[in-house]
C-alpha cells in the first residue's frame, strides 16, 4: 500500500472514531440534587426569604420539626403567611432544607 493511501485511511479512522466508538453511558448515581438543595431553591424562588431572613421572622427550632409539621404549617399557614401550593415532595425538600440550615 502506498504511503498516501495509508495516511488517508488513518485520517479517516481518526475522524470516524467518535462515530464508531461506544456510546456514552448515563452517569451513575443520583441525577437530582439532594433534597435540601432542592428545598433551598424552592425557598428562594417562592420568596420565603422576603420575610424569613436575618432581621425578619425567625424560623427557630426548625431542626427539630418533622415533615408532617411543615405540611401542617403550609396547609393552614399562620396569619400573614401566604398560602403556597407545594407538592408533598416539594414540602419534604423545603423541610429538609430548613432542618439542615438550622442545625
Rosetta blueprint (number, residue, H / E / L):
1 X L
2 X L
3 X H
4 X H
5 X H
6 X H
7 X H
8 X H
9 X H
10 X H
11 X H
12 X H
13 X H
14 X H
15 X H
16 X H
17 X H
18 X H
19 X H
20 X H
21 X L
22 X L
23 X L
24 X L
25 X L
26 X L
27 X L
28 X L
29 X L
30 X L
31 X L
32 X L
33 X L
34 X L
35 X H
36 X H
37 X H
38 X H
39 X H
40 X H
41 X H
42 X H
43 X H
44 X H
45 X H
46 X L
47 X L
48 X H
49 X H
50 X H
51 X L
52 X L
53 X L
54 X L
55 X L
56 X L
57 X L
58 X L
59 X L
60 X L
61 X L
62 X H
63 X H
64 X H
65 X L
66 X L
67 X H
68 X H
69 X H
70 X H
71 X H
72 X H
73 X H
74 X H
75 X H
76 X L
77 X L
78 X L
79 X L
80 X L
81 X L
82 X L
83 X L
84 X L
85 X L
86 X L
87 X L
88 X H
89 X H
90 X H
91 X H
92 X H
93 X H
94 X H
95 X H
96 X H
97 X H
98 X H
99 X H
100 X H
101 X H
102 X L
103 X L
